[in-house]
Amino acid sequence: MKPIQMVDTKTQYLKIKTEVDAAIHEVLDSAAYIGGKAVATFTNSLNAYIGSKHTIPCANGTDALQIAMMALGLQPGDEVITPSFTYIATTEVVALLKLTPVFVEVNKTTFCIDPESVRKAITPKTKAIVPVHLYGHAAPMEAIMAIAKEHNLFVIEDNAQAIGCDYTFSDGTVKKTGSIGHIGCTSFYPSKNLGAFGDGGAIFTNDDDLAAKMKMIANHGQVVRYYHDVVGCNSRLDAIQAAILNIKLGQLDNYIAARNAAADFYTKAFANNPKITTPSVASYSNHVFHQYTLVLNGVNRDGLNAYLAEKKIPSMIYYPVPGHKQKMFASFGLENMDLPITDWLTERVISLPMHTELEQEQLELITTEVLNYVNAN
Ligand SMILES: *Cc1c(COP(=O)(O)O)cnc(C)c1O
């Protein structure tokens, strides 16, 4: 059996090696190392896939969030509501821009932002909400958009973990996550569902003015070269990465299906075990399984992690410290804030290997060993 990895990007690459290598060489031969055809082609394909009016490529997912927040013209002290139970990038940029992060709860079964908790956190200073489609499951966008409309707030979707996920509205309309809020952000970090062989990111919007602003901000605040209208940054998607991503985008739906097949195997194996809660899928979302995350009930998580490691099965805690308890936000004095579901989940979640290349015998071993430990302890 092949060694089990959390993510197996190498095997995935080998299956598309011929195409990818040719695409890389095409960029090398073209000498268009910045921008050029590869970036334009991928940007257009991605725009069509997401169903957005505008797609702006950039250097990584964190930059995407930063550029989005810069474009909204927020002022220091303005409040941005985000879940505490997420990757740090979502909230780090809030603080970086001298805005105030306001942490709210997530739903216990979908791990995504809780609309009621958002409602309670709104103050006259609130300017934006950043829902995160965590682990590959959509946040409850219809409810979030309704709250935003009512209070005149911007919504920036953090779609770094859920590219390709479908959101179904109550009228039956289906949209890709990332195309629903005022702005959507994503990441092409190698382990993401649409992963480059380096860094990359993109921003989506249906708003012409915001699109123009974000393009300008990502390019040193210029439209006409050497005439800089606003303070921006330098955030570009690398041409070689774009060429690779264009090929991988053609595989994305297959990749999502492969992730779902692995997830189904796990979920069947753990069904009805009272000590394991498997990921649930809300009626409005499908799941693209960036992570497959269990909630343990009365199981020593460190013990399970160590036991699996001994059997050469990796497992990870995403994330061991919630945002409100991170040292970087100490000046906001949030460490004692009351987020019981976030704290509860933080102590109980564990993620199993999840990628497109998991083999039957690997899945069998993983589930057998998880159950061995859980049932004996
Ligand atoms: C990966 C990730 C990001 C940041 O993406 P980078 O490309 O690594 O900067 C932001 N938000 C979430 C939820 C992520 O998982």
The ligand as an SDF file (V2000), in Angstrom:
LIG
                    3D

 15 15  0  0  0  0  0  0  0  0999 V2000
   -6.2750   28.7850    2.6690 C   0  0  0  0  0  0  0  0  0  0  0  0
   -7.2410   29.7500    3.2410 C   0  0  0  0  0  0  0  0  0  0  0  0
   -7.0830   31.1370    3.0950 C   0  0  0  0  0  0  0  0  0  0  0  0
   -5.8530   31.7930    2.5630 C   0  0  0  0  0  0  0  0  0  0  0  0
   -5.3500   31.3500    1.3980 O   0  0  0  0  0  0  0  0  0  0  0  0
   -3.7880   31.5230    1.0220 P   0  0  0  0  0  0  0  0  0  0  0  0
   -3.7800   31.3220   -0.4470 O   0  0  0  0  0  0  0  0  0  0  0  0
   -3.0300   30.5040    1.7820 O   0  0  0  0  0  0  0  0  0  0  0  0
   -3.3850   32.9150    1.3910 O   0  0  0  0  0  0  0  0  0  0  0  0
   -8.0940   31.9520    3.5640 C   0  0  0  0  0  0  0  0  0  0  0  0
   -9.1720   31.4640    4.1640 N   0  0  0  0  0  0  0  0  0  0  0  0
   -9.3540   30.1400    4.3700 C   0  0  0  0  0  0  0  0  0  0  0  0
  -10.5960   29.6590    5.0370 C   0  0  0  0  0  0  0  0  0  0  0  0
   -8.3890   29.2370    3.9230 C   0  0  0  0  0  0  0  0  0  0  0  0
   -8.5660   27.9290    4.1250 O   0  0  0  0  0  0  0  0  0  0  0  0
  1  2  1  0
  2  3  1  0
  2 14  2  0
  3  4  1  0
  3 10  2  0
  4  5  1  0
  5  6  1  0
  6  7  2  0
  6  8  1  0
  6  9  1  0
 10 11  1  0
 11 12  2  0
 12 13  1  0
 12 14  1  0
 14 15  1  0
M  END
$$$$
